């Protein structure tokens, strides 16, 4: 049983392709990051079967795909598996992340807990919220960038100074949806947003679902999430996924009502010493 590492996505795909294809939802983070990663790893069982994968997209910040607790503990015993940077932040399925963190003997803190959902049968809100969905345009970049900043702040994280670049990319690709209110007070004005990731290996993730506080409680998030889900499927996604903050029962309940079903829980930890 051994960990193997490469910087070549083609080598990684050749080694771990069977696992990635068998567990596409659980490996969604790896799919998203592997073509631009600085380091990729896979765990082999006796006989060479691959049962674990990881990706390091930013120095010191690995992300686990499907990794067993046994493989996670074995990884923690290796000398510098992530290079000179070591590991400062780790993301992945909760059981594997906890196994690795505990095996290191280093102090660590759980910073974020999420739940991965996969769409079953889409169930649009009934009645539908007032208004309509539309694809965001270049004229919406500044508004969407400001909302992206508030989205990150709502997650309890420190937002970056500027989200113009990531938002512009999504809008240019036609992957950001806005919900325009149909009410008299804000008729025709954007009141909620959602985006979806490029389709990779048949799946896409809905993300950046945000409604400003003053517009909440009117069903706009349900409307725009439904629109983003449909757009992802129209773009070719056979599987549509999303992550929710476990600390937010409102969003978790919303996505269940729309037809999303839980897959697995995820954890982000920060290490505070070597």
Legacy VTK file of the C-alpha trace (Angstrom):
# vtk DataFile Version 3.0
C-alpha trace
ASCII
DATASET POLYDATA
POINTS 274 float
0.000 0.000 0.000
1.715 3.137 -1.231
1.264 6.812 -2.018
2.526 7.969 -5.433
2.993 11.581 -6.570
3.355 13.442 -9.850
3.171 16.931 -11.286
1.793 15.664 -14.596
-2.024 15.546 -14.898
-1.773 13.028 -17.744
0.192 10.606 -15.559
-2.325 11.121 -12.761
-5.291 10.479 -15.045
-3.698 7.309 -16.371
-3.111 5.992 -12.857
-6.299 7.123 -11.115
-8.801 7.335 -13.964
-10.794 4.270 -12.901
-11.377 5.644 -9.400
-12.232 9.118 -10.676
-14.791 7.661 -13.081
-16.281 5.383 -10.420
-16.670 8.153 -7.813
-17.113 11.414 -9.768
-19.209 13.190 -7.131
-16.877 12.463 -4.234
-13.901 13.536 -6.351
-15.422 16.764 -7.622
-12.722 18.924 -6.009
-9.979 16.873 -7.623
-11.637 17.120 -11.042
-11.834 20.894 -10.696
-8.214 21.412 -9.656
-6.124 18.645 -11.174
-5.248 20.261 -14.511
-3.681 23.297 -12.810
-2.317 21.589 -9.682
1.294 21.667 -8.654
1.168 18.165 -7.187
-1.139 15.152 -7.516
-1.209 11.936 -5.525
-2.848 8.521 -5.546
-2.959 5.640 -3.060
-2.662 2.045 -4.231
-3.844 -1.081 -2.444
-2.084 -4.475 -2.754
-2.393 -5.478 -6.385
-2.190 -1.870 -7.565
-5.855 -0.853 -7.248
-6.141 2.899 -6.674
-8.482 3.789 -3.805
-7.418 7.335 -2.890
-6.537 10.613 -4.621
-5.449 14.098 -3.645
-4.500 17.363 -5.328
-2.361 20.313 -4.216
-3.568 23.350 -6.147
-1.932 25.957 -3.902
1.265 25.528 -1.874
0.495 24.072 1.532
-3.215 23.536 0.784
-3.975 19.964 -0.316
-7.470 18.727 -1.113
-8.475 15.112 -0.620
-10.736 13.256 -3.001
-11.790 9.768 -1.951
-9.214 8.945 0.726
-9.694 6.259 3.366
-8.682 6.961 6.970
-5.961 4.303 6.595
-4.492 6.068 3.553
-4.734 9.420 5.322
-2.781 8.138 8.317
-0.159 6.621 6.010
0.174 9.974 4.246
0.760 11.738 7.550
3.680 9.389 8.287
5.542 10.317 5.095
8.393 12.851 5.219
7.228 16.046 3.470
4.561 14.520 1.164
3.558 18.031 0.103
7.047 19.403 -0.487
8.857 22.138 1.377
5.639 24.037 2.095
4.222 21.197 4.197
0.507 21.521 4.894
-1.155 24.582 6.384
-4.767 23.954 5.341
-6.395 20.644 4.410
-9.803 20.051 2.816
-11.664 16.834 2.157
-14.130 14.307 3.493
-14.420 14.616 7.247
-13.257 11.137 8.264
-10.097 11.289 6.142
-9.186 14.845 7.137
-9.606 14.070 10.827
-7.541 10.878 10.479
-4.686 12.772 8.798
-4.790 15.688 11.235
-4.743 13.460 14.296
-1.943 11.304 12.874
0.333 14.318 12.347
0.415 15.088 16.076
0.275 18.778 15.179
-2.236 21.220 16.669
-5.111 21.944 14.297
-8.443 23.704 14.213
-11.605 22.850 12.275
-12.424 26.004 10.323
-15.296 24.994 8.043
-17.758 22.102 7.819
-19.669 21.438 4.603
-22.033 18.878 3.148
-21.845 17.734 -0.469
-25.217 17.311 -2.195
-26.102 15.710 -5.524
-29.234 16.485 -7.493
-31.841 13.753 -7.602
-35.073 14.947 -9.204
-35.232 18.717 -9.537
-38.295 20.066 -7.720
-38.765 23.775 -8.511
-40.355 25.933 -5.796
-44.143 25.995 -5.914
-45.312 28.686 -5.920
-42.389 30.211 -7.761
-40.970 33.432 -6.312
-41.957 36.698 -7.934
-39.702 37.675 -10.825
-37.548 35.770 -13.273
-34.044 34.450 -13.855
-31.689 35.860 -16.445
-28.087 35.298 -17.467
-25.744 37.907 -15.993
-24.014 40.304 -18.385
-20.916 42.490 -18.283
-23.046 45.263 -16.798
-23.535 43.069 -13.697
-19.845 42.493 -12.905
-19.499 45.120 -10.178
-22.694 44.036 -8.411
-21.810 40.340 -8.622
-18.256 40.988 -7.369
-19.623 42.873 -4.350
-22.069 40.042 -3.645
-19.286 37.459 -3.987
-17.367 39.325 -1.310
-20.381 39.272 1.002
-20.951 35.589 0.229
-17.457 34.760 1.496
-17.969 36.973 4.543
-21.214 35.132 5.358
-19.237 31.887 5.379
-17.134 33.309 8.193
-14.025 33.716 6.051
-11.986 36.816 5.360
-12.877 37.914 1.816
-10.350 38.932 -0.804
-10.124 42.565 -1.837
-11.476 42.054 -5.334
-13.621 39.357 -6.972
-13.912 41.089 -10.328
-11.732 38.529 -12.130
-13.538 35.342 -11.027
-16.947 36.943 -11.546
-16.011 38.237 -14.994
-14.888 34.743 -16.017
-18.198 33.220 -14.944
-20.227 35.916 -16.667
-18.176 35.707 -19.868
-18.803 31.953 -19.947
-22.537 32.423 -19.349
-22.302 30.564 -16.034
-23.811 33.165 -13.705
-27.546 33.648 -13.223
-29.379 36.518 -11.539
-32.918 36.615 -10.218
-34.780 39.813 -10.955
-37.559 40.770 -8.592
-41.099 40.968 -9.848
-42.314 42.907 -6.829
-43.384 46.522 -7.098
-40.588 47.863 -4.892
-37.618 46.355 -6.752
-39.191 45.283 -10.023
-36.578 44.282 -12.564
-33.657 44.644 -10.145
-31.305 41.749 -9.314
-32.094 40.325 -5.887
-30.175 37.018 -5.883
-27.429 35.206 -7.804
-26.027 31.743 -8.419
-23.310 30.313 -10.634
-22.244 26.893 -11.843
-18.837 25.430 -12.645
-17.724 24.296 -16.102
-18.866 20.768 -16.886
-16.017 18.341 -16.163
-16.321 14.576 -16.536
-20.083 14.960 -16.764
-20.651 17.006 -13.637
-20.988 20.636 -12.569
-21.307 22.338 -9.178
-23.779 25.097 -8.345
-22.084 27.697 -6.164
-21.986 31.375 -5.198
-25.660 31.292 -4.230
-26.217 34.630 -2.529
-29.145 36.876 -1.627
-28.559 40.226 0.146
-30.062 40.289 3.666
-32.785 42.794 2.753
-34.111 40.472 0.012
-34.089 37.221 1.953
-37.150 35.221 2.916
-38.932 35.691 -0.425
-37.782 32.526 -2.192
-35.330 34.242 -4.537
-32.489 31.843 -3.688
-34.730 28.898 -4.553
-35.613 30.506 -7.877
-32.054 31.321 -8.912
-30.693 27.951 -7.716
-33.305 26.183 -9.811
-32.312 28.310 -12.814
-28.587 27.609 -12.295
-29.292 23.891 -11.929
-31.216 23.825 -15.192
-28.468 25.821 -16.913
-25.832 23.354 -15.719
-27.848 20.449 -17.092
-28.398 22.302 -20.375
-24.613 22.773 -20.548
-24.204 18.996 -20.498
-23.931 18.075 -16.811
-25.287 14.597 -16.135
-24.681 15.191 -12.417
-25.227 18.502 -10.637
-23.620 18.988 -7.231
-23.390 21.682 -4.594
-21.793 22.246 -1.204
-23.597 23.761 1.765
-22.354 25.226 5.009
-23.412 22.810 7.762
-23.814 25.790 10.088
-26.619 27.143 7.870
-29.762 25.025 8.374
-31.781 27.298 6.086
-29.722 26.560 2.979
-29.463 22.848 3.809
-33.253 22.602 4.042
-33.698 24.645 0.857
-31.546 22.381 -1.281
-33.296 19.280 0.000
-36.640 20.798 -1.027
-35.255 21.417 -4.504
-34.340 17.748 -4.893
-30.684 17.672 -3.792
-29.611 14.705 -1.681
-26.614 14.492 0.707
-23.531 12.576 -0.422
-20.880 13.110 2.271
-19.642 15.643 4.810
-16.477 17.668 4.286
-14.126 19.415 6.667
-11.479 22.126 6.341
-8.777 22.289 9.000
-5.959 24.754 9.632
-2.727 23.607 11.237
-1.264 25.990 13.778
2.202 24.527 14.235
4.696 22.114 12.700
LINES 1 275
274 0 1 2 3 4 5 6 7 8 9 10 11 12 13 14 15 16 17 18 19 20 21 22 23 24 25 26 27 28 29 30 31 32 33 34 35 36 37 38 39 40 41 42 43 44 45 46 47 48 49 50 51 52 53 54 55 56 57 58 59 60 61 62 63 64 65 66 67 68 69 70 71 72 73 74 75 76 77 78 79 80 81 82 83 84 85 86 87 88 89 90 91 92 93 94 95 96 97 98 99 100 101 102 103 104 105 106 107 108 109 110 111 112 113 114 115 116 117 118 119 120 121 122 123 124 125 126 127 128 129 130 131 132 133 134 135 136 137 138 139 140 141 142 143 144 145 146 147 148 149 150 151 152 153 154 155 156 157 158 159 160 161 162 163 164 165 166 167 168 169 170 171 172 173 174 175 176 177 178 179 180 181 182 183 184 185 186 187 188 189 190 191 192 193 194 195 196 197 198 199 200 201 202 203 204 205 206 207 208 209 210 211 212 213 214 215 216 217 218 219 220 221 222 223 224 225 226 227 228 229 230 231 232 233 234 235 236 237 238 239 240 241 242 243 244 245 246 247 248 249 250 251 252 253 254 255 256 257 258 259 260 261 262 263 264 265 266 267 268 269 270 271 272 273
